[in-house]
Amino acid sequence: MKDIRNAKNESAERTIDLIPLLKALLKKMWLIVLVGVLTGLAVFFITKVVVKPTYRSGFTAYVNNKQSQQSTDYLTSSDVSASKQLVQTYKNILTSNTILMASAKSISVEQPYETLKLKVSTEIQDETEIIAIYVVDTDPKFAFEYAEAISQTAPQYMAEIVEGSSMKIIDYPVYNELRYQPSYVRFLIVGALIGALLVAVWIIIRYFMDDTITNEEDLESKFDIPILGVIPDIIKSTEKGREYSDYEYGTATQTSESKNEKK
């Protein structure tokens, strides 16, 4: 029982110790908010000047484990399962050297395969037989033209590479001038949070490194000694333009002049 009570008391003491820390943070809240706003704005403007905006264009296609000219009256569950397994193969082949370079050649684009591969991404939609292919580039015209070239080149090559399968385009690429990346609002928020967090950490470090004794509780907690008594300070100090309360802790001698002033 004693151990349980001691544990509860220690837990209560730790909880109470957080109150001065929270007060220190609230006291400097204006600084936390100010630095957060300034840091967010700085990151926003740096991102807008340094990072070039990119644009995305793409298309979606349906992958089938049957050839396009092969007619069927219905699809069985095994056909659907085979098509889903085939999608992963299509995803890897669509970014291969053969298809990307052939698509670039069809629009007279001369860029190395490594550069083109960084601009193309594939995505299987909701574990279905539908696959999306996207092209991201700083030039919206190139993103659209290259995505369109892949949509025209890929079905033919895929039917030759993966025999007994077909790829049908669902949605064709659309020219899009809306910025895809970066998200300036996201950079603004992240920058503001980082700035505010750094200031908060700085305040917490200063709080724990501060060994100034301000009241009898500090003496008891830091030196584990009992307080026998407290001498109130009833002199109003005019130094530095501030006044002390009649019950500030400290020692002082009340002069006749201070008594007259108080009267």
N, C-alpha and C positions, 0 to 999 in steps of 0.2 A: 504493500500500500504506500509505503514511504517513497519507493522508487517511482510509482505512478504519480504521486503528488509532486515530487521533484521535477519529473518530466513536464508536468503541466505548468509548473512555475517557470521553468526554463523557457518553455514555449511562449508563455505570456510575456516574459522579459524580452524575448526576441521580437515579438509583435510590437511591444511598446518602443523598442529601439528604432523601429522603422518610422515612427511618427516624426522625429526630428529630421530624418532624411527626406521624408515627403515634404515637410515644411521648407527645407532648404531648396528643394526642386521647385516648389510653388513660388518661393520668393524670387527665384531666377527664371520664372516662366517667361517673362517678357524677353529675356535674352535667348532662351531656347527657341521661341517663336520667331524672333528677329533673324537669328542665324539660319534657321530652317528656311525662311522665305528667301533670304539673300542667296543661300546655297542653291535652292531650287531654281531661282531665276538665272544664276550663273551657269548651272548645268544646262538649262533650257537654251540660253543664247549660244553656248559653246556647241551644243548638239546641232543647232540650226545652222551655224556657220561652218562647222567642220564636217559633219556627216551628210553625205549626199542622199537625197530621197530616192527610194526605189519604187518600182511599179511592177504589178503582177498581172499576168494574163494566163489563162489556162483553159482546159477542156476536160470533160468526163467521157468515159467510154465503158461499154459493157463487154465483159470477157465471157466467151462461150467455149465450151469444150467440143463444139461441132463447127464444121466449116460453114461459111456464110451461105454457100449455094445449096447446102443440105437442108431440106425442109423436114420439119417434125410437127406432128399433131399435138404433142404435149411433152412436158418435161417431167422426168421422174426425180425422186429425191437423190438418187445416185448422180444424175446429171448436174443437179445444183451443187452437190458436194464436190464433184470433180471440177466444176467451174470455180468454186471458192479456192480450191487448192491451186488451180491454174493462175489465179490472180497474183499470187506471190511471185510466180515465175515471170509473169508479164512485168511486174513492178521492177524487177532486176534488169530485165532485158531492155526496157524502155529507156534506160539511162546508159545503155551500152555504147561503145564507140561506133558501131555500125549504124545505128539509128540516128544518133545525134549528129554525126558527121554527114550522113546522107541528107538529113533535114537542113543542115546549114548550107550544104552545097546547092540545094534546090532554090535558095534565096540569095545565092552568091555571097555568103558570109564566110570569111576566112579567119577563123579563130581556132586555137588548139583545143583538143578534146577536154583537157583538164579545166580550161576556162569555161567551156560550155556546160560541163557536168556540174560545176558549182552553181550555175544559174537555173538548173532544172531539178525539180523535186517531184516525187510521186507519193500518192496517198490513197490507201484503200479505205473506202467509205463504209463505216459501220459494219465491218466484217462481211461485206456483201461481194457480189461479183463486179461491182462498179469501182473503177479506179480513176483517180483524178491526176492530171499532169499539169504542173505549173511552171511558168518561166518568170523569173524575177530579174530585173535589170534596171539600171539608172535611166534607160531610154524607154519610155512606154511604147514607142513605135516598134523597136526591136523586140520587146517582150511579146507584143501581139503577133508580129510577123513570124517569129521563130516558133511560138506555140502553134500557130496555124500550119506552119510547115511540118511540124511533128505530127499533128493530127491527120495530115494528108499522107505522110510517108509511113508512119508506124503501122497502120492496119495491114498494108501489103507485106511489109517485112516480117511482121509477127506471124502472119499466116504461113510464110515460107520457113521461118525458123522453128516455130512450134507447129508441127504438122497435126492436122485434125482439129484445129482450133480457129477461132475467129475473134475479131475485135471490131465492135461497132461504136461509132461516135454518138454520144447522146447530146451533149451541149458543146457547140463549137466555140473557139476563142472569141472574145469581145475586146475591142480596143478600149483601154481604161486609163484615164489620166489621173485618177484618184491615187494619192500617195499610199503605198503599202507599208513602208517602213521609212524612217523611225516614227515612233509614237511620241510626239513632243510632250504631250500631257503626262505620259508615263515617266519620261525622263525628269520632268518637273517635279512630280510627286516623289520619285525615288531620291532625287537630289535633296529635296526638302527634308525627307525622313532621315537621310544620312547626316545632314547638317545638324538637325535637332538631336539625333542620337549621340553624336560626338560631343555636343555641348553638355548633354545630360551626363555622359560618362565622365567628362571633365569635372562637373560639379560633384558627382559622387566620389571621385578620387580625392578631391580637395576636402570633402566632408570627412572622409575616413582618415586623412592625413592631418587634420586639424586637431591638435591636442590642447587647445585653449580651454581653460576652466571658466565657466560662466555662472554656475550655480552649485548648490550643495549636492545635487544629484550627480554632477560630474565628478565631484570628490569621492562620493561613495562608490560609484561605478568603476573609477579608474584606480583608486588607491585602497579601496575596501576598508575605509576608516569611518568611525561614527562621527556625526556632526553634533557638537555640544551646544552650539548656539550661533545665532546670526546677528551681526551688528548692522542695524539699518543705517542708510546714508540719507540724511535729511537735508543735505546742502544742495542747493540748485547750482549746478555748474553752468557758467556762461562760456566756457571754452568750446571752440568749434561750433558755436551757435546751436547747442542742443542742451536739453534739461534732463536731469535724472529724476526718477520717481522717488517718492519719500521712502520707498522700501527696497531700494537697490542694495545689493550685497556689497559690503566693503567697510572700511573704517575711516572715520573723519572726525575732526574737532570743530564744533560749531562756535564760530567767533561772534563777537557782539555785533559786528557789522552785518553778518548774515541774518542775525535775529532781527535787527532793525529793518532790513530789506524785506524779511518775511512778514513783519508787521505792516 
